[in-house]
Amino acid sequence: MEKREQWGSRTGFIMAAIGSAIGLGNIWRYPYVAYENGGGAFLIPYLFALLTAGIPILILEYGIGQKMRGSAPLSFRRLNEKWEWLGWWQAGISFFIATYYMVIIGWSLSFTYFSFGRQWGEDTEGFMLGDYLGVANLAENSWFGGFQWNVFIPVVIAWAIVFFILYRGIRRGIETATKILMPILIVVMIVITIRGVTLPGASVGLNALLEPDWAAMANPEVWVAAYGQIFFSLSIAFAIMITYASYLPKKTDLANNGFIAAFANSGFEFLAALAVFGTIGYLAMVSGVGVDDPVQSGIVLAFIVFPQIINALPGLNDLFGFLFFGALTVAGLTSAISIVQVCISAVREKFNLTRNQAVIRVCGIGFLVSMIYVTSGGLNFLDIVDYAVNQFGIVFAG
């Protein structure tokens, strides 16, 4: 077994931890969840969940990883041999998330390119589901359908980037990459937010997001949604933070690092929400519809509604599209690196492999599995796996 790597600096670890927490879900999930659960009033259960569960569990995972000096399975085994299975459960969750997460990064990469000239046209839904994903071409009673080569190429590029970064190791790979990517992502999101909140009609969208519905505070589902968002957003119960903390020096201020990472992540989420709802307000104004109509969660908001918004912008359409989908790509990559690293660390320590051997095997198998989502029926498989992992896998681990 090679000598255990360490982060080169505290800044490198914090950047990597923030990069892991800030992912695709921050940009398209939080705005929708906040809007659906009380608007401005949602900040109360959100902050309560952050302080009572998010930060404490985050620091707990930091402590387990740093103290036990191992991947999730090894750390849990060192705590108690009976709990090693929980580490493997979390590593398994991370593996299956990685297989479809890389495909969504591929979509983001494609749409970054499609932004030039707005190649998705006016029918953005028909383009995404038909021309790009080929869902419309899926034959009745067919599971997989044809192979979508226009999806395959960006997915290969995404896997290649993640493989290269992970192959270089903790300090030269992950730390260096996140130190470069995170400042870029933050600057781009600030630019997008400024553009979004200064559009005509943006105030309508922002009012819809921020206007508090105090009656929602009495609904238990709102509080459940707040805790669910915190778990999802901070990457806790994924074993990511246990793995990352295992590369920390023995003398590290875990509590301070936890607060910095948690509040940086929440600040980014709020920034993204302002950008998204500012632009949705503009789309509602120019379309003559209510804010409710374009507000949708997940893939629809990111790859169908946002191209509509970009089409309707009064100027700099291509640049805004490039920045938005570029931000999605970068956010996805910083999270994907951490997700795959969980599996690499677990496999490496269990089977006594070198880092390079573990990287090749995990990325190779992960790439092959992700090919399921590159078929015409891939979106159906993605929905099924995503639902199972998030509704059962992560909740059970937490």
MIVODREN-491819 format. One record per residue (C-alpha): x, y, z; residue number from 1. Coordinates in steps of 0.001 Angstrom, whole numbers. Example, Ala and Ser with C-alpha at 12.3 -4.5 7.8 and 13.67 -1.06 7.14 Angstrom:
! residues 2
        X        Y        Z    i
    12300    -4500     7800    1
    13670    -1060     7140    2
! end
This chain:
! residues 398
        X        Y        Z    i
        0        0        0    1
     1307     3445     -965    2
     1785     6090     1708    3
    -1494     7918     2336    4
    -1738    11209      484    5
    -2584    14507     2148    6
    -4027    17816     1064    7
    -1347    20364      314    8
    -3087    23157     2202    9
    -6156    24001     4225   10
    -7396    26161     1344   11
    -7126    23196     -995   12
    -9272    21021     1274   13
   -11907    23730     1792   14
   -12089    24410    -1964   15
   -12482    20690    -2637   16
   -15165    20332       54   17
   -17084    23334    -1279   18
   -16653    22028    -4818   19
   -18129    18707    -3781   20
   -21116    20369    -2120   21
   -21768    22786    -4990   22
   -23114    20695    -7827   23
   -25843    20579   -10437   24
   -28541    20385    -7749   25
   -27602    23769    -6273   26
   -28473    25493    -9535   27
   -31655    23679   -10486   28
   -32946    22036    -7284   29
   -32748    24618    -4502   30
   -34651    27413    -6330   31
   -37557    25066    -7051   32
   -37601    23559    -3527   33
   -37587    27016    -1918   34
   -40349    28284    -4204   35
   -42559    25234    -3537   36
   -42070    25331      242   37
   -42907    28774     1479   38
   -40694    31080     -611   39
   -38843    33494     1650   40
   -40225    31718     4729   41
   -38394    28535     3623   42
   -35176    30151     4812   43
   -36255    29519     8426   44
   -36528    25698     8237   45
   -33580    25672     5830   46
   -31291    27466     8294   47
   -32681    25395    11169   48
   -31885    22199     9264   49
   -28436    23543     8388   50
   -27584    24284    12034   51
   -29190    21212    13648   52
   -28283    18534    11086   53
   -26172    19816     8206   54
   -23192    21304    10013   55
   -23130    18803    12933   56
   -23223    15773    10608   57
   -20696    17400     8283   58
   -18276    17916    11187   59
   -19012    14374    12407   60
   -18034    12972     8992   61
   -14907    15138     8997   62
   -14047    13727    12416   63
   -14592    10096    11404   64
   -12492    10447     8269   65
    -9641    12345     9901   66
    -9485    10098    12971   67
    -9801     6747    11180   68
    -7588     7699     8205   69
    -9495     5660     5676   70
   -12277     5354     3131   71
   -15846     5010     4394   72
   -15753     1176     4654   73
   -12373     1188     6390   74
   -13323     4053     8716   75
   -16530     2356     9811   76
   -14694     -949    10253   77
   -12154      747    12494   78
   -15031     2143    14556   79
   -16733    -1257    14745   80
   -16304    -4246    12441   81
   -20065    -4708    12298   82
   -20504    -1379    10507   83
   -18195    -1838     7522   84
   -21238    -2658     5367   85
   -22548      902     5875   86
   -19393     2302     4270   87
   -19873      -17     1293   88
   -23521      990     1078   89
   -22449     4637      817   90
   -19703     3801    -1684   91
   -22290     1943    -3757   92
   -24607     4976    -3668   93
   -21743     7175    -4862   94
   -20903     4764    -7680   95
   -24435     4677    -9090   96
   -24786     8449    -8750   97
   -21503     8889   -10628   98
   -22663     6725   -13543   99
   -25599     8993   -14383  100
   -24144    12236   -13026  101
   -21414    12050   -15667  102
   -24083    11794   -18353  103
   -25810    14967   -17111  104
   -22419    16708   -17188  105
   -22171    15515   -20800  106
   -25525    17148   -21534  107
   -24298    20393   -19923  108
   -21144    20245   -22029  109
   -23224    19772   -25177  110
   -25522    22683   -24356  111
   -22518    24896   -23665  112
   -21623    24293   -27322  113
   -25250    24542   -28493  114
   -25414    28037   -26934  115
   -23441    29417   -29865  116
   -26132    30306   -32363  117
   -28792    28829   -30064  118
   -28725    25571   -31948  119
   -31654    24173   -29937  120
   -34065    26343   -31958  121
   -37469    27529   -30767  122
   -38878    24115   -29782  123
   -36479    23469   -26913  124
   -38451    20514   -25548  125
   -38559    18808   -28951  126
   -34832    19412   -29379  127
   -33858    18036   -25951  128
   -36104    14984   -25894  129
   -36184    14271   -29598  130
   -33155    15502   -31527  131
   -30652    15220   -28682  132
   -31739    12385   -26359  133
   -33756    10469   -28946  134
   -36556     9712   -26489  135
   -39113    10361   -29211  136
   -37446     7667   -31350  137
   -37790     4987   -28678  138
   -39905     2149   -30048  139
   -42906      936   -28039  140
   -42002    -1768   -25490  141
   -38297    -1051   -26072  142
   -36034     -502   -23056  143
   -32830      822   -24572  144
   -33382     1953   -28144  145
   -30585     3235   -30349  146
   -27216     4570   -29235  147
   -27097     8391   -29131  148
   -23666     9310   -30503  149
   -24224    13035   -29919  150
   -24558    12214   -26193  151
   -21760     9640   -26196  152
   -19010    12071   -27270  153
   -19508    14682   -24484  154
   -19879    11888   -21908  155
   -16513    10486   -23028  156
   -14999    13968   -22661  157
   -16485    14366   -19159  158
   -15172    10967   -18042  159
   -11759    11749   -19557  160
   -11501    15020   -17583  161
   -12478    13347   -14302  162
   -10144    10396   -14970  163
    -7187    12723   -15665  164
    -7777    14755   -12484  165
    -8203    11679   -10267  166
    -5232     9880   -11832  167
    -2991    12764   -10744  168
    -3936    12220    -7092  169
    -5232    14266    -4186  170
    -2756    17137    -4186  171
    -1742    17390    -7856  172
    -5151    16392    -9196  173
    -8198    17199    -7054  174
    -6690    20098    -5096  175
    -5186    21788    -8149  176
    -8371    21347   -10209  177
   -10709    22736    -7558  178
    -8433    25706    -6881  179
    -8830    26595   -10564  180
   -12457    25608   -11160  181
   -14127    26999    -8023  182
   -13085    30671    -8495  183
   -14197    30414   -12135  184
   -17569    28984   -11098  185
   -18168    31647    -8446  186
   -17270    34527   -10786  187
   -19479    33128   -13558  188
   -22418    32678   -11150  189
   -22044    36268    -9927  190
   -22148    37478   -13553  191
   -25235    35312   -14268  192
   -26955    36578   -11120  193
   -26307    40238   -11928  194
   -27644    39650   -15443  195
   -30675    37768   -14135  196
   -31791    40254   -11481  197
   -31387    43272   -13804  198
   -33644    41915   -16578  199
   -37046    43563   -17161  200
   -39638    41681   -15123  201
   -37030    40101   -12859  202
   -38769    41582    -9813  203
   -41832    39442   -10534  204
   -39776    36264   -10334  205
   -37844    37450    -7285  206
   -41072    38343    -5476  207
   -42406    34851    -6201  208
   -39222    33365    -4724  209
   -38781    35627    -1710  210
   -42345    36475     -657  211
   -42831    34508     2574  212
   -45737    32124     2999  213
   -45793    31895     6783  214
   -48622    29355     6764  215
   -46223    26865     5148  216
   -44218    26750     8376  217
   -46988    24646     9933  218
   -46647    22005     7214  219
   -44319    19134     8279  220
   -43510    18427     4609  221
   -41808    21822     4353  222
   -39464    20916     7197  223
   -38787    17509     5657  224
   -37975    19249     2366  225
   -35548    21558     4185  226
   -33673    18658     5786  227
   -33685    16759     2494  228
   -32202    19745      675  229
   -29457    20112     3300  230
   -28459    16432     3028  231
   -28520    16577     -761  232
   -26711    19886     -994  233
   -23911    19358     1542  234
   -23062    15867      215  235
   -23543    14306     3641  236
   -24385    10585     3954  237
   -22569    10028      633  238
   -19275     9151     2398  239
   -17649    11968      412  240
   -16669    14046     3424  241
   -15390    10994     5327  242
   -13140    10220     2365  243
   -11944    13799     1868  244
   -11257    14295     5592  245
    -9150    11138     5696  246
    -6480    13048     3727  247
    -6323    15875     6297  248
    -3355    16345     8650  249
    -4014    15136    12211  250
    -4092    18681    13577  251
    -6879    20454    11676  252
    -9670    22790    12789  253
   -12581    20629    11644  254
   -15347    22790    13120  255
   -14166    25962    11412  256
   -13723    24134     8091  257
   -17229    22719     8406  258
   -18824    26123     8985  259
   -16927    27661     6057  260
   -17906    24883     3637  261
   -21549    24817     4784  262
   -22170    28557     4599  263
   -20286    28910     1309  264
   -22512    26214     -173  265
   -25701    27845     1143  266
   -24587    31246     -126  267
   -24031    29798    -3587  268
   -27492    28179    -3523  269
   -29145    31477    -2671  270
   -27170    33242    -5404  271
   -28287    30621    -7931  272
   -31913    31026    -6812  273
   -31771    34781    -7446  274
   -30328    34197   -10914  275
   -32871    31505   -11825  276
   -35954    33358   -10601  277
   -34822    36689   -12007  278
   -34626    35144   -15475  279
   -37869    33177   -14956  280
   -39602    36467   -14102  281
   -38369    37911   -17376  282
   -39599    34860   -19334  283
   -43003    35102   -17666  284
   -43247    38783   -18610  285
   -42338    38384   -22286  286
   -44485    35248   -22614  287
   -47501    36793   -20925  288
   -47854    33905   -18467  289
   -47658    33549   -14706  290
   -44390    32724   -12947  291
   -45836    29296   -12089  292
   -45789    28159   -15723  293
   -42023    28140   -16391  294
   -41082    27039   -12844  295
   -40160    23371   -13001  296
   -37577    21233   -11290  297
   -34648    19208   -12514  298
   -33859    18395   -16093  299
   -36834    20343   -17456  300
   -35749    23602   -15861  301
   -32104    23254   -16882  302
   -32302    21931   -20438  303
   -35763    22951   -21681  304
   -36887    26095   -19831  305
   -33483    27802   -19675  306
   -32893    27567   -23439  307
   -36332    29229   -23791  308
   -35181    31974   -21442  309
   -31929    32389   -23371  310
   -33880    32645   -26641  311
   -36052    35413   -25171  312
   -33246    37553   -23725  313
   -32986    41097   -25138  314
   -29264    40735   -25891  315
   -26040    38764   -25335  316
   -28075    35557   -25662  317
   -25224    33309   -26764  318
   -22891    34606   -24044  319
   -25503    34095   -21308  320
   -26153    30572   -22577  321
   -22449    29786   -22656  322
   -21971    31085   -19101  323
   -25020    29278   -17679  324
   -24312    25855   -19175  325
   -20588    26340   -18616  326
   -21365    26920   -14915  327
   -23477    23749   -14860  328
   -20570    21806   -16381  329
   -17987    23123   -13917  330
   -20297    22585   -10917  331
   -20942    19054   -12113  332
   -17252    18257   -12564  333
   -16231    19448    -9083  334
   -18920    17224    -7543  335
   -18236    14255    -9822  336
   -14567    14249    -8808  337
   -15521    13829    -5148  338
   -18200    11197    -5849  339
   -15848     8977    -7853  340
   -13033     9487    -5320  341
   -15234     7784    -2676  342
   -15312     4609    -4787  343
   -11617     4784    -5649  344
   -10574     5116    -2012  345
   -12847     2251     -909  346
   -11730     -161    -3641  347
    -8067      756    -3276  348
    -7935       46      459  349
   -10065    -3091      327  350
    -8068    -4795    -2430  351
    -4652    -3254    -1652  352
    -4324    -1552    -5050  353
    -2164     1363    -6102  354
    -4020     4595    -6695  355
    -3598     4346   -10463  356
    -4940      785   -10527  357
    -8000     1814    -8514  358
    -8646     4877   -10696  359
    -8468     2819   -13900  360
   -10805      103   -12604  361
   -13427     2373   -11024  362
   -13530     4847   -13905  363
   -13504     2040   -16472  364
   -16434      179   -14909  365
   -18276     3431   -14210  366
   -17881     4514   -17838  367
   -19272     1205   -19115  368
   -22297     1391   -16796  369
   -22990     4989   -17826  370
   -23439     3811   -21419  371
   -26913     2619   -20385  372
   -27930     6283   -20143  373
   -26524     7113   -23590  374
   -29266     5118   -25343  375
   -32663     6481   -26414  376
   -34164     4919   -23287  377
   -31429     6337   -21069  378
   -33615     9087   -19611  379
   -36067     6496   -18253  380
   -33246     4543   -16596  381
   -31794     7780   -15197  382
   -35132     8735   -13606  383
   -35538     5286   -12029  384
   -32005     5098   -10605  385
   -32022     8723    -9422  386
   -35334     8212    -7599  387
   -34174     4983    -5954  388
   -30821     6407    -4858  389
   -32178     9685    -3473  390
   -35434     8439    -1927  391
   -34092     5237     -397  392
   -30310     4898     -606  393
   -29219     8254      818  394
   -32060     8498     3342  395
   -31245     5022     4670  396
   -27546     5839     4965  397
   -28320     9124     6731  398
! end
